[in-house]
């Protein structure tokens, strides 16, 4: 199931003990400019091929992000 989360909820996840994968689906230049600490860069076009390397434990929650939600929505 896909759902959107608010920035405050993501902040809680980042500061808590939950195990989850945070994947930034922008391009490398955008990611290098600014990104969320501890996020993994996997551009949307490479997501299927590289997803297993970014998810620490099978079955854990995955949070997909970008700068405006469009690519993240498509990737989810």
N, CA, C, O and CB atoms as a CASP TS submission, in Angstrom:
PFRMAT TS
TARGET T0000
AUTHOR 0000-0000-0000
METHOD Language model
MODEL 1
PARENT N/A
ATOM      1  N   UNK     1       0.841  -1.169   0.000  1.00  0.00           N
ATOM      2  CA  UNK     1       0.000   0.000   0.000  1.00  0.00           C
ATOM      3  C   UNK     1       0.895   1.245   0.000  1.00  0.00           C
ATOM      4  O   UNK     1       1.894   1.296   0.718  1.00  0.00           O
ATOM      5  CB  UNK     1      -0.962  -0.009   1.220  1.00  0.00           C
ATOM      6  N   UNK     2       0.538   2.231  -0.796  1.00  0.00           N
ATOM      7  CA  UNK     2       1.294   3.474  -0.910  1.00  0.00           C
ATOM      8  C   UNK     2       0.543   4.577  -0.182  1.00  0.00           C
ATOM      9  O   UNK     2      -0.660   4.753  -0.379  1.00  0.00           O
ATOM     10  CB  UNK     2       1.529   3.856  -2.398  1.00  0.00           C
ATOM     11  N   UNK     3       1.256   5.319   0.660  1.00  0.00           N
ATOM     12  CA  UNK     3       0.647   6.473   1.314  1.00  0.00           C
ATOM     13  C   UNK     3       1.688   7.565   1.456  1.00  0.00           C
ATOM     14  O   UNK     3       2.886   7.292   1.530  1.00  0.00           O
ATOM     15  CB  UNK     3       0.059   6.091   2.696  1.00  0.00           C
ATOM     16  N   UNK     4       1.230   8.786   1.494  1.00  0.00           N
ATOM     17  CA  UNK     4       2.119   9.920   1.697  1.00  0.00           C
ATOM     18  C   UNK     4       2.295  10.146   3.187  1.00  0.00           C
ATOM     19  O   UNK     4       1.388   9.895   3.980  1.00  0.00           O
ATOM     20  CB  UNK     4       1.572  11.192   1.006  1.00  0.00           C
ATOM     21  N   UNK     5       3.481  10.627   3.557  1.00  0.00           N
ATOM     22  CA  UNK     5       3.695  10.990   4.955  1.00  0.00           C
ATOM     23  C   UNK     5       4.117  12.453   5.018  1.00  0.00           C
ATOM     24  O   UNK     5       4.719  12.984   4.084  1.00  0.00           O
ATOM     25  CB  UNK     5       4.768  10.068   5.622  1.00  0.00           C
ATOM     26  N   UNK     6       3.797  13.075   6.109  1.00  0.00           N
ATOM     27  CA  UNK     6       4.139  14.482   6.325  1.00  0.00           C
ATOM     28  C   UNK     6       5.606  14.596   6.740  1.00  0.00           C
ATOM     29  O   UNK     6       6.169  13.647   7.286  1.00  0.00           O
ATOM     30  CB  UNK     6       3.213  15.119   7.402  1.00  0.00           C
ATOM     31  N   UNK     7       6.220  15.738   6.487  1.00  0.00           N
ATOM     32  CA  UNK     7       7.608  15.935   6.919  1.00  0.00           C
ATOM     33  C   UNK     7       7.814  15.653   8.411  1.00  0.00           C
ATOM     34  O   UNK     7       8.847  15.107   8.800  1.00  0.00           O
ATOM     35  CB  UNK     7       8.044  17.354   6.608  1.00  0.00           C
ATOM     36  N   UNK     8       6.856  16.013   9.233  1.00  0.00           N
ATOM     37  CA  UNK     8       6.982  15.759  10.671  1.00  0.00           C
ATOM     38  C   UNK     8       7.020  14.264  10.967  1.00  0.00           C
ATOM     39  O   UNK     8       7.737  13.823  11.866  1.00  0.00           O
ATOM     40  CB  UNK     8       5.823  16.413  11.432  1.00  0.00           C
ATOM     41  N   UNK     9       6.244  13.478  10.205  1.00  0.00           N
ATOM     42  CA  UNK     9       6.257  12.027  10.395  1.00  0.00           C
ATOM     43  C   UNK     9       7.592  11.431   9.967  1.00  0.00           C
ATOM     44  O   UNK     9       8.105  10.519  10.616  1.00  0.00           O
ATOM     45  CB  UNK     9       5.113  11.373   9.610  1.00  0.00           C
ATOM     46  N   UNK    10       8.152  11.943   8.878  1.00  0.00           N
ATOM     47  CA  UNK    10       9.471  11.481   8.446  1.00  0.00           C
ATOM     48  C   UNK    10      10.518  11.843   9.496  1.00  0.00           C
ATOM     49  O   UNK    10      11.405  11.042   9.791  1.00  0.00           O
ATOM     50  CB  UNK    10       9.844  12.092   7.073  1.00  0.00           C
ATOM     51  N   UNK    11      10.421  13.022  10.048  1.00  0.00           N
ATOM     52  CA  UNK    11      11.346  13.434  11.099  1.00  0.00           C
ATOM     53  C   UNK    11      11.276  12.483  12.285  1.00  0.00           C
ATOM     54  O   UNK    11      12.304  12.127  12.862  1.00  0.00           O
ATOM     55  CB  UNK    11      11.042  14.865  11.551  1.00  0.00           C
ATOM     56  N   UNK    12      10.071  12.073  12.648  1.00  0.00           N
ATOM     57  CA  UNK    12       9.906  11.118  13.747  1.00  0.00           C
ATOM     58  C   UNK    12      10.554   9.783  13.415  1.00  0.00           C
ATOM     59  O   UNK    12      11.199   9.170  14.266  1.00  0.00           O
ATOM     60  CB  UNK    12       8.421  10.914  14.061  1.00  0.00           C
ATOM     61  N   UNK    13      10.380   9.332  12.167  1.00  0.00           N
ATOM     62  CA  UNK    13      11.021   8.085  11.743  1.00  0.00           C
ATOM     63  C   UNK    13      12.541   8.202  11.836  1.00  0.00           C
ATOM     64  O   UNK    13      13.211   7.301  12.342  1.00  0.00           O
ATOM     65  CB  UNK    13      10.601   7.723  10.303  1.00  0.00           C
ATOM     66  N   UNK    14      13.077   9.316  11.345  1.00  0.00           N
ATOM     67  CA  UNK    14      14.524   9.511  11.350  1.00  0.00           C
ATOM     68  C   UNK    14      15.092   9.570  12.767  1.00  0.00           C
ATOM     69  O   UNK    14      16.219   9.136  13.005  1.00  0.00           O
ATOM     70  CB  UNK    14      14.879  10.783  10.600  1.00  0.00           C
ATOM     71  N   UNK    15      14.325  10.098  13.692  1.00  0.00           N
ATOM     72  CA  UNK    15      14.792  10.243  15.071  1.00  0.00           C
ATOM     73  C   UNK    15      14.442   9.059  15.958  1.00  0.00           C
ATOM     74  O   UNK    15      14.870   9.001  17.111  1.00  0.00           O
ATOM     75  CB  UNK    15      14.221  11.487  15.666  1.00  0.00           C
ATOM     76  N   UNK    16      13.668   8.117  15.433  1.00  0.00           N
ATOM     77  CA  UNK    16      13.243   6.968  16.220  1.00  0.00           C
ATOM     78  C   UNK    16      14.123   5.754  15.995  1.00  0.00           C
ATOM     79  O   UNK    16      15.216   5.847  15.435  1.00  0.00           O
ATOM     80  CB  UNK    16      11.819   6.624  15.898  1.00  0.00           C
ATOM     81  N   UNK    17      13.625   4.621  16.441  1.00  0.00           N
ATOM     82  CA  UNK    17      14.359   3.364  16.333  1.00  0.00           C
ATOM     83  C   UNK    17      13.842   2.470  15.226  1.00  0.00           C
ATOM     84  O   UNK    17      14.276   1.324  15.110  1.00  0.00           O
ATOM     85  CB  UNK    17      14.301   2.626  17.631  1.00  0.00           C
ATOM     86  N   UNK    18      12.931   2.962  14.415  1.00  0.00           N
ATOM     87  CA  UNK    18      12.355   2.152  13.341  1.00  0.00           C
ATOM     88  C   UNK    18      13.402   1.866  12.275  1.00  0.00           C
ATOM     89  O   UNK    18      14.245   2.707  11.962  1.00  0.00           O
ATOM     90  CB  UNK    18      11.138   2.859  12.717  1.00  0.00           C
ATOM     91  N   UNK    19      13.326   0.662  11.728  1.00  0.00           N
ATOM     92  CA  UNK    19      14.207   0.323  10.618  1.00  0.00           C
ATOM     93  C   UNK    19      13.422   0.524   9.327  1.00  0.00           C
ATOM     94  O   UNK    19      12.371  -0.084   9.126  1.00  0.00           O
ATOM     95  CB  UNK    19      14.746  -1.147  10.737  1.00  0.00           C
ATOM     96  N   UNK    20      13.943   1.381   8.456  1.00  0.00           N
ATOM     97  CA  UNK    20      13.277   1.662   7.191  1.00  0.00           C
ATOM     98  C   UNK    20      14.322   2.123   6.187  1.00  0.00           C
ATOM     99  O   UNK    20      15.437   2.495   6.553  1.00  0.00           O
ATOM    100  CB  UNK    20      12.159   2.731   7.365  1.00  0.00           C
ATOM    101  N   UNK    21      13.944   2.093   4.923  1.00  0.00           N
ATOM    102  CA  UNK    21      14.826   2.574   3.858  1.00  0.00           C
ATOM    103  C   UNK    21      14.305   3.921   3.383  1.00  0.00           C
ATOM    104  O   UNK    21      13.107   4.075   3.142  1.00  0.00           O
ATOM    105  CB  UNK    21      14.906   1.551   2.672  1.00  0.00           C
ATOM    106  N   UNK    22      15.189   4.889   3.247  1.00  0.00           N
ATOM    107  CA  UNK    22      14.845   6.216   2.738  1.00  0.00           C
ATOM    108  C   UNK    22      15.566   6.390   1.410  1.00  0.00           C
ATOM    109  O   UNK    22      16.791   6.505   1.371  1.00  0.00           O
ATOM    110  CB  UNK    22      15.235   7.355   3.758  1.00  0.00           C
ATOM    111  N   UNK    23      14.802   6.410   0.323  1.00  0.00           N
ATOM    112  CA  UNK    23      15.377   6.440  -1.015  1.00  0.00           C
ATOM    113  C   UNK    23      15.004   7.737  -1.715  1.00  0.00           C
ATOM    114  O   UNK    23      13.827   8.071  -1.850  1.00  0.00           O
ATOM    115  CB  UNK    23      14.906   5.232  -1.838  1.00  0.00           C
ATOM    116  N   UNK    24      16.017   8.457  -2.154  1.00  0.00           N
ATOM    117  CA  UNK    24      15.846   9.698  -2.910  1.00  0.00           C
ATOM    118  C   UNK    24      15.923   9.333  -4.389  1.00  0.00           C
ATOM    119  O   UNK    24      16.937   8.803  -4.843  1.00  0.00           O
ATOM    120  CB  UNK    24      16.939  10.782  -2.519  1.00  0.00           C
ATOM    121  N   UNK    25      14.864   9.611  -5.142  1.00  0.00           N
ATOM    122  CA  UNK    25      14.787   9.175  -6.540  1.00  0.00           C
ATOM    123  C   UNK    25      15.141  10.278  -7.540  1.00  0.00           C
ATOM    124  O   UNK    25      14.835  10.161  -8.726  1.00  0.00           O
ATOM    125  CB  UNK    25      13.400   8.664  -6.834  1.00  0.00           C
ATOM    126  N   UNK    26      15.783  11.347  -7.065  1.00  0.00           N
ATOM    127  CA  UNK    26      16.215  12.406  -7.973  1.00  0.00           C
ATOM    128  C   UNK    26      17.506  11.987  -8.683  1.00  0.00           C
ATOM    129  O   UNK    26      18.040  10.906  -8.435  1.00  0.00           O
ATOM    130  CB  UNK    26      16.423  13.738  -7.203  1.00  0.00           C
ATOM    131  N   UNK    27      17.993  12.851  -9.561  1.00  0.00           N
ATOM    132  CA  UNK    27      19.258  12.599 -10.248  1.00  0.00           C
ATOM    133  C   UNK    27      20.425  13.005  -9.339  1.00  0.00           C
ATOM    134  O   UNK    27      20.241  13.748  -8.375  1.00  0.00           O
ATOM    135  CB  UNK    27      19.316  13.373 -11.600  1.00  0.00           C
ATOM    136  N   UNK    28      21.613  12.515  -9.655  1.00  0.00           N
ATOM    137  CA  UNK    28      22.785  12.716  -8.801  1.00  0.00           C
ATOM    138  C   UNK    28      23.086  14.192  -8.531  1.00  0.00           C
ATOM    139  O   UNK    28      23.400  14.552  -7.396  1.00  0.00           O
ATOM    140  CB  UNK    28      23.992  12.068  -9.435  1.00  0.00           C
ATOM    141  N   UNK    29      22.997  15.042  -9.535  1.00  0.00           N
ATOM    142  CA  UNK    29      23.279  16.464  -9.337  1.00  0.00           C
ATOM    143  C   UNK    29      22.339  17.108  -8.337  1.00  0.00           C
ATOM    144  O   UNK    29      22.756  17.930  -7.521  1.00  0.00           O
ATOM    145  CB  UNK    29      23.195  17.196 -10.649  1.00  0.00           C
ATOM    146  N   UNK    30      21.070  16.734  -8.402  1.00  0.00           N
ATOM    147  CA  UNK    30      20.082  17.266  -7.462  1.00  0.00           C
ATOM    148  C   UNK    30      20.373  16.765  -6.049  1.00  0.00           C
ATOM    149  O   UNK    30      20.331  17.528  -5.084  1.00  0.00           O
ATOM    150  CB  UNK    30      18.651  16.868  -7.890  1.00  0.00           C
ATOM    151  N   UNK    31      20.663  15.484  -5.946  1.00  0.00           N
ATOM    152  CA  UNK    31      20.961  14.863  -4.653  1.00  0.00           C
ATOM    153  C   UNK    31      22.206  15.490  -4.033  1.00  0.00           C
ATOM    154  O   UNK    31      22.226  15.797  -2.841  1.00  0.00           O
ATOM    155  CB  UNK    31      21.153  13.340  -4.813  1.00  0.00           C
ATOM    156  N   UNK    32      23.242  15.679  -4.847  1.00  0.00           N
ATOM    157  CA  UNK    32      24.492  16.247  -4.339  1.00  0.00           C
ATOM    158  C   UNK    32      24.323  17.692  -3.888  1.00  0.00           C
ATOM    159  O   UNK    32      25.064  18.161  -3.024  1.00  0.00           O
ATOM    160  CB  UNK    32      25.570  16.167  -5.403  1.00  0.00           C
ATOM    161  N   UNK    33      23.361  18.396  -4.463  1.00  0.00           N
ATOM    162  CA  UNK    33      23.086  19.769  -4.074  1.00  0.00           C
ATOM    163  C   UNK    33      22.525  19.834  -2.657  1.00  0.00           C
ATOM    164  O   UNK    33      22.950  20.661  -1.850  1.00  0.00           O
ATOM    165  CB  UNK    33      22.115  20.414  -5.057  1.00  0.00           C
ATOM    166  N   UNK    34      21.579  18.965  -2.364  1.00  0.00           N
ATOM    167  CA  UNK    34      20.985  18.864  -1.030  1.00  0.00           C
ATOM    168  C   UNK    34      20.182  17.574  -0.935  1.00  0.00           C
ATOM    169  O   UNK    34      19.544  17.157  -1.902  1.00  0.00           O
ATOM    170  CB  UNK    34      20.084  20.095  -0.722  1.00  0.00           C
ATOM    171  N   UNK    35      20.217  16.953   0.221  1.00  0.00           N
ATOM    172  CA  UNK    35      19.445  15.726   0.425  1.00  0.00           C
ATOM    173  C   UNK    35      19.226  15.486   1.917  1.00  0.00           C
ATOM    174  O   UNK    35      19.876  16.097   2.766  1.00  0.00           O
ATOM    175  CB  UNK    35      20.164  14.513  -0.216  1.00  0.00           C
ATOM    176  N   UNK    36      18.311  14.596   2.209  1.00  0.00           N
ATOM    177  CA  UNK    36      18.020  14.232   3.593  1.00  0.00           C
ATOM    178  C   UNK    36      19.142  13.320   4.087  1.00  0.00           C
ATOM    179  O   UNK    36      19.511  12.358   3.413  1.00  0.00           O
ATOM    180  CB  UNK    36      16.617  13.530   3.719  1.00  0.00           C
ATOM    181  N   UNK    37      19.673  13.625   5.251  1.00  0.00           N
ATOM    182  CA  UNK    37      20.727  12.812   5.841  1.00  0.00           C
ATOM    183  C   UNK    37      20.290  11.352   5.921  1.00  0.00           C
ATOM    184  O   UNK    37      19.152  11.057   6.288  1.00  0.00           O
ATOM    185  CB  UNK    37      21.097  13.338   7.236  1.00  0.00           C
ATOM    186  N   UNK    38      21.185  10.456   5.580  1.00  0.00           N
ATOM    187  CA  UNK    38      20.976   9.002   5.604  1.00  0.00           C
ATOM    188  C   UNK    38      20.087   8.481   4.484  1.00  0.00           C
ATOM    189  O   UNK    38      19.735   7.301   4.483  1.00  0.00           O
ATOM    190  CB  UNK    38      20.381   8.606   6.913  1.00  0.00           C
ATOM    191  N   UNK    39      19.715   9.332   3.530  1.00  0.00           N
ATOM    192  CA  UNK    39      18.951   8.828   2.385  1.00  0.00           C
ATOM    193  C   UNK    39      19.912   8.186   1.390  1.00  0.00           C
ATOM    194  O   UNK    39      21.088   8.546   1.322  1.00  0.00           O
ATOM    195  CB  UNK    39      18.132   9.974   1.705  1.00  0.00           C
ATOM    196  N   UNK    40      19.400   7.238   0.626  1.00  0.00           N
ATOM    197  CA  UNK    40      20.173   6.580  -0.426  1.00  0.00           C
ATOM    198  C   UNK    40      19.730   7.139  -1.762  1.00  0.00           C
ATOM    199  O   UNK    40      18.535   7.296  -2.010  1.00  0.00           O
ATOM    200  CB  UNK    40      19.995   5.030  -0.382  1.00  0.00           C
ATOM    201  N   UNK    41      20.681   7.438  -2.617  1.00  0.00           N
ATOM    202  CA  UNK    41      20.357   7.929  -3.952  1.00  0.00           C
ATOM    203  C   UNK    41      20.160   6.756  -4.897  1.00  0.00           C
ATOM    204  O   UNK    41      21.071   5.957  -5.116  1.00  0.00           O
ATOM    205  CB  UNK    41      21.462   8.868  -4.477  1.00  0.00           C
ATOM    206  N   UNK    42      18.967   6.665  -5.450  1.00  0.00           N
ATOM    207  CA  UNK    42      18.689   5.736  -6.542  1.00  0.00           C
ATOM    208  C   UNK    42      17.756   6.474  -7.494  1.00  0.00           C
ATOM    209  O   UNK    42      16.552   6.543  -7.248  1.00  0.00           O
ATOM    210  CB  UNK    42      18.050   4.370  -6.023  1.00  0.00           C
ATOM    211  N   UNK    43      18.300   7.026  -8.582  1.00  0.00           N
ATOM    212  CA  UNK    43      17.428   7.715  -9.535  1.00  0.00           C
ATOM    213  C   UNK    43      16.273   6.812  -9.966  1.00  0.00           C
ATOM    214  O   UNK    43      16.430   5.597 -10.089  1.00  0.00           O
ATOM    215  CB  UNK    43      18.233   8.172 -10.765  1.00  0.00           C
ATOM    216  N   UNK    44      15.127   7.416 -10.189  1.00  0.00           N
ATOM    217  CA  UNK    44      13.914   6.648 -10.479  1.00  0.00           C
ATOM    218  C   UNK    44      14.113   5.649 -11.603  1.00  0.00           C
ATOM    219  O   UNK    44      13.581   4.541 -11.543  1.00  0.00           O
ATOM    220  CB  UNK    44      12.783   7.580 -10.830  1.00  0.00           C
ATOM    221  N   UNK    45      14.865   6.017 -12.620  1.00  0.00           N
ATOM    222  CA  UNK    45      15.058   5.116 -13.757  1.00  0.00           C
ATOM    223  C   UNK    45      15.885   3.882 -13.401  1.00  0.00           C
ATOM    224  O   UNK    45      15.899   2.913 -14.161  1.00  0.00           O
ATOM    225  CB  UNK    45      15.723   5.859 -14.891  1.00  0.00           C
ATOM    226  N   UNK    46      16.580   3.903 -12.251  1.00  0.00           N
ATOM    227  CA  UNK    46      17.390   2.763 -11.821  1.00  0.00           C
ATOM    228  C   UNK    46      16.782   2.023 -10.629  1.00  0.00           C
ATOM    229  O   UNK    46      17.362   1.058 -10.132  1.00  0.00           O
ATOM    230  CB  UNK    46      18.786   3.231 -11.467  1.00  0.00           C
ATOM    231  N   UNK    47      15.639   2.465 -10.182  1.00  0.00           N
ATOM    232  CA  UNK    47      15.079   1.978  -8.924  1.00  0.00           C
ATOM    233  C   UNK    47      14.851   0.471  -8.904  1.00  0.00           C
ATOM    234  O   UNK    47      15.258  -0.198  -7.954  1.00  0.00           O
ATOM    235  CB  UNK    47      13.786   2.677  -8.648  1.00  0.00           C
ATOM    236  N   UNK    48      14.217  -0.068  -9.919  1.00  0.00           N
ATOM    237  CA  UNK    48      13.929  -1.506  -9.911  1.00  0.00           C
ATOM    238  C   UNK    48      15.200  -2.333  -9.822  1.00  0.00           C
ATOM    239  O   UNK    48      15.249  -3.320  -9.087  1.00  0.00           O
ATOM    240  CB  UNK    48      13.150  -1.896 -11.157  1.00  0.00           C
ATOM    241  N   UNK    49      16.220  -1.944 -10.559  1.00  0.00           N
ATOM    242  CA  UNK    49      17.463  -2.718 -10.594  1.00  0.00           C
ATOM    243  C   UNK    49      18.254  -2.619  -9.290  1.00  0.00           C
ATOM    244  O   UNK    49      18.967  -3.556  -8.932  1.00  0.00           O
ATOM    245  CB  UNK    49      18.328  -2.250 -11.748  1.00  0.00           C
ATOM    246  N   UNK    50      18.139  -1.500  -8.576  1.00  0.00           N
ATOM    247  CA  UNK    50      18.973  -1.275  -7.397  1.00  0.00           C
ATOM    248  C   UNK    50      18.218  -1.309  -6.074  1.00  0.00           C
ATOM    249  O   UNK    50      18.817  -1.094  -5.021  1.00  0.00           O
ATOM    250  CB  UNK    50      19.657   0.033  -7.524  1.00  0.00           C
ATOM    251  N   UNK    51      16.939  -1.570  -6.109  1.00  0.00           N
ATOM    252  CA  UNK    51      16.115  -1.512  -4.899  1.00  0.00           C
ATOM    253  C   UNK    51      16.626  -2.440  -3.797  1.00  0.00           C
ATOM    254  O   UNK    51      16.685  -2.040  -2.634  1.00  0.00           O
ATOM    255  CB  UNK    51      14.680  -1.867  -5.236  1.00  0.00           C
ATOM    256  N   UNK    52      16.990  -3.654  -4.142  1.00  0.00           N
ATOM    257  CA  UNK    52      17.386  -4.610  -3.107  1.00  0.00           C
ATOM    258  C   UNK    52      18.634  -4.159  -2.352  1.00  0.00           C
ATOM    259  O   UNK    52      18.808  -4.526  -1.189  1.00  0.00           O
ATOM    260  CB  UNK    52      17.630  -5.976  -3.727  1.00  0.00           C
ATOM    261  N   UNK    53      19.497  -3.380  -2.978  1.00  0.00           N
ATOM    262  CA  UNK    53      20.699  -2.908  -2.286  1.00  0.00           C
ATOM    263  C   UNK    53      20.390  -1.796  -1.287  1.00  0.00           C
ATOM    264  O   UNK    53      21.181  -1.559  -0.373  1.00  0.00           O
ATOM    265  CB  UNK    53      21.722  -2.417  -3.297  1.00  0.00           C
ATOM    266  N   UNK    54      19.274  -1.121  -1.440  1.00  0.00           N
ATOM    267  CA  UNK    54      18.935   0.006  -0.568  1.00  0.00           C
ATOM    268  C   UNK    54      18.025  -0.371   0.593  1.00  0.00           C
ATOM    269  O   UNK    54      17.886   0.397   1.545  1.00  0.00           O
ATOM    270  CB  UNK    54      18.281   1.084  -1.372  1.00  0.00           C
ATOM    271  N   UNK    55      17.409  -1.533   0.524  1.00  0.00           N
ATOM    272  CA  UNK    55      16.476  -1.948   1.572  1.00  0.00           C
ATOM    273  C   UNK    55      17.222  -2.858   2.547  1.00  0.00           C
ATOM    274  O   UNK    55      17.629  -3.957   2.171  1.00  0.00           O
ATOM    275  CB  UNK    55      15.222  -2.677   0.965  1.00  0.00           C
ATOM    276  N   UNK    56      17.409  -2.416   3.800  1.00  0.00           N
ATOM    277  CA  UNK    56      18.237  -3.167   4.743  1.00  0.00           C
ATOM    278  C   UNK    56      17.678  -4.529   5.137  1.00  0.00           C
ATOM    279  O   UNK    56      18.435  -5.481   5.326  1.00  0.00           O
ATOM    280  CB  UNK    56      18.434  -2.360   5.966  1.00  0.00           C
ATOM    281  N   UNK    57      16.376  -4.624   5.260  1.00  0.00           N
ATOM    282  CA  UNK    57      15.738  -5.866   5.681  1.00  0.00           C
ATOM    283  C   UNK    57      14.494  -6.073   4.842  1.00  0.00           C
ATOM    284  O   UNK    57      13.667  -5.171   4.711  1.00  0.00           O
ATOM    285  CB  UNK    57      15.390  -5.841   7.197  1.00  0.00           C
ATOM    286  N   UNK    58      14.363  -7.257   4.275  1.00  0.00           N
ATOM    287  CA  UNK    58      13.183  -7.547   3.464  1.00  0.00           C
ATOM    288  C   UNK    58      11.930  -7.346   4.310  1.00  0.00           C
ATOM    289  O   UNK    58      11.841  -7.837   5.435  1.00  0.00           O
ATOM    290  CB  UNK    58      13.239  -8.995   2.895  1.00  0.00           C
ATOM    291  N   UNK    59      10.977  -6.628   3.761  1.00  0.00           N
ATOM    292  CA  UNK    59       9.719  -6.388   4.461  1.00  0.00           C
ATOM    293  C   UNK    59       9.687  -5.100   5.274  1.00  0.00           C
ATOM    294  O   UNK    59       8.642  -4.748   5.821  1.00  0.00           O
ATOM    295  CB  UNK    59       9.434  -7.530   5.359  1.00  0.00           C
ATOM    296  N   UNK    60      10.820  -4.383   5.367  1.00  0.00           N
ATOM    297  CA  UNK    60      10.792  -3.130   6.131  1.00  0.00           C
ATOM    298  C   UNK    60      10.103  -2.045   5.302  1.00  0.00           C
ATOM    299  O   UNK    60       9.948  -2.178   4.088  1.00  0.00           O
ATOM    300  CB  UNK    60      12.237  -2.685   6.527  1.00  0.00           C
ATOM    301  N   UNK    61       9.703  -0.993   5.963  1.00  0.00           N
ATOM    302  CA  UNK    61       9.056   0.118   5.270  1.00  0.00           C
ATOM    303  C   UNK    61      10.065   0.835   4.382  1.00  0.00           C
ATOM    304  O   UNK    61      11.251   0.918   4.700  1.00  0.00           O
ATOM    305  CB  UNK    61       8.428   1.102   6.280  1.00  0.00           C
ATOM    306  N   UNK    62       9.567   1.351   3.264  1.00  0.00           N
ATOM    307  CA  UNK    62      10.396   2.112   2.335  1.00  0.00           C
ATOM    308  C   UNK    62       9.760   3.488   2.159  1.00  0.00           C
ATOM    309  O   UNK    62       8.574   3.594   1.847  1.00  0.00           O
ATOM    310  CB  UNK    62      10.543   1.370   0.957  1.00  0.00           C
ATOM    311  N   UNK    63      10.549   4.535   2.359  1.00  0.00           N
ATOM    312  CA  UNK    63      10.113   5.905   2.136  1.00  0.00           C
ATOM    313  C   UNK    63      10.851   6.405   0.899  1.00  0.00           C
ATOM    314  O   UNK    63      12.079   6.356   0.837  1.00  0.00           O
ATOM    315  CB  UNK    63      10.388   6.822   3.393  1.00  0.00           C
ATOM    316  N   UNK    64      10.093   6.884  -0.080  1.00  0.00           N
ATOM    317  CA  UNK    64      10.660   7.390  -1.325  1.00  0.00           C
ATOM    318  C   UNK    64      10.458   8.901  -1.337  1.00  0.00           C
ATOM    319  O   UNK    64       9.362   9.388  -1.061  1.00  0.00           O
ATOM    320  CB  UNK    64       9.997   6.710  -2.585  1.00  0.00           C
ATOM    321  N   UNK    65      11.521   9.644  -1.657  1.00  0.00           N
ATOM    322  CA  UNK    65      11.408  11.102  -1.634  1.00  0.00           C
ATOM    323  C   UNK    65      12.050  11.728  -2.866  1.00  0.00           C
ATOM    324  O   UNK    65      12.872  11.112  -3.545  1.00  0.00           O
ATOM    325  CB  UNK    65      12.052  11.665  -0.369  1.00  0.00           C
ATOM    326  N   UNK    66      11.655  12.956  -3.132  1.00  0.00           N
ATOM    327  CA  UNK    66      12.271  13.801  -4.149  1.00  0.00           C
ATOM    328  C   UNK    66      12.024  15.249  -3.738  1.00  0.00           C
ATOM    329  O   UNK    66      11.710  15.510  -2.576  1.00  0.00           O
ATOM    330  CB  UNK    66      11.695  13.500  -5.590  1.00  0.00           C
ATOM    331  N   UNK    67      12.157  16.189  -4.659  1.00  0.00           N
ATOM    332  CA  UNK    67      11.997  17.588  -4.272  1.00  0.00           C
ATOM    333  C   UNK    67      10.566  18.099  -4.320  1.00  0.00           C
ATOM    334  O   UNK    67      10.247  19.074  -3.639  1.00  0.00           O
ATOM    335  CB  UNK    67      12.834  18.434  -5.147  1.00  0.00           C
ATOM    336  N   UNK    68       9.696  17.472  -5.101  1.00  0.00           N
ATOM    337  CA  UNK    68       8.319  17.966  -5.188  1.00  0.00           C
ATOM    338  C   UNK    68       7.250  16.875  -5.131  1.00  0.00           C
ATOM    339  O   UNK    68       6.062  17.176  -5.246  1.00  0.00           O
ATOM    340  CB  UNK    68       8.153  18.734  -6.452  1.00  0.00           C
ATOM    341  N   UNK    69       7.643  15.639  -4.958  1.00  0.00           N
ATOM    342  CA  UNK    69       6.684  14.551  -4.815  1.00  0.00           C
ATOM    343  C   UNK    69       6.281  13.846  -6.089  1.00  0.00           C
ATOM    344  O   UNK    69       5.695  12.765  -6.028  1.00  0.00           O
ATOM    345  CB  UNK    69       5.490  15.061  -4.184  1.00  0.00           C
ATOM    346  N   UNK    70       6.575  14.418  -7.235  1.00  0.00           N
ATOM    347  CA  UNK    70       6.143  13.800  -8.500  1.00  0.00           C
ATOM    348  C   UNK    70       6.881  12.501  -8.790  1.00  0.00           C
ATOM    349  O   UNK    70       6.253  11.464  -9.005  1.00  0.00           O
ATOM    350  CB  UNK    70       6.352  14.768  -9.654  1.00  0.00           C
ATOM    351  N   UNK    71       8.194  12.548  -8.796  1.00  0.00           N
ATOM    352  CA  UNK    71       8.962  11.329  -9.078  1.00  0.00           C
ATOM    353  C   UNK    71       8.789  10.296  -7.974  1.00  0.00           C
ATOM    354  O   UNK    71       8.735   9.096  -8.245  1.00  0.00           O
ATOM    355  CB  UNK    71      10.445  11.661  -9.250  1.00  0.00           C
ATOM    356  N   UNK    72       8.703  10.754  -6.744  1.00  0.00           N
ATOM    357  CA  UNK    72       8.491   9.825  -5.638  1.00  0.00           C
ATOM    358  C   UNK    72       7.155   9.116  -5.795  1.00  0.00           C
ATOM    359  O   UNK    72       7.055   7.914  -5.547  1.00  0.00           O
ATOM    360  CB  UNK    72       8.551  10.561  -4.290  1.00  0.00           C
ATOM    361  N   UNK    73       6.135   9.847  -6.202  1.00  0.00           N
ATOM    362  CA  UNK    73       4.821   9.244  -6.432  1.00  0.00           C
ATOM    363  C   UNK    73       4.856   8.212  -7.534  1.00  0.00           C
ATOM    364  O   UNK    73       4.236   7.155  -7.411  1.00  0.00           O
ATOM    365  CB  UNK    73       3.806  10.307  -6.769  1.00  0.00           C
ATOM    366  N   UNK    74       5.565   8.495  -8.606  1.00  0.00           N
ATOM    367  CA  UNK    74       5.695   7.533  -9.700  1.00  0.00           C
ATOM    368  C   UNK    74       6.502   6.318  -9.269  1.00  0.00           C
ATOM    369  O   UNK    74       6.187   5.191  -9.650  1.00  0.00           O
ATOM    370  CB  UNK    74       6.348   8.190 -10.915  1.00  0.00           C
ATOM    371  N   UNK    75       7.536   6.546  -8.480  1.00  0.00           N
ATOM    372  CA  UNK    75       8.387   5.446  -8.033  1.00  0.00           C
ATOM    373  C   UNK    75       7.672   4.531  -7.053  1.00  0.00           C
ATOM    374  O   UNK    75       7.895   3.320  -7.048  1.00  0.00           O
ATOM    375  CB  UNK    75       9.647   5.988  -7.397  1.00  0.00           C
ATOM    376  N   UNK    76       6.819   5.107  -6.231  1.00  0.00           N
ATOM    377  CA  UNK    76       6.117   4.314  -5.224  1.00  0.00           C
ATOM    378  C   UNK    76       5.173   3.346  -5.886  1.00  0.00           C
ATOM    379  O   UNK    76       4.488   2.586  -5.202  1.00  0.00           O
ATOM    380  CB  UNK    76       5.354   5.212  -4.253  1.00  0.00           C
TER
END
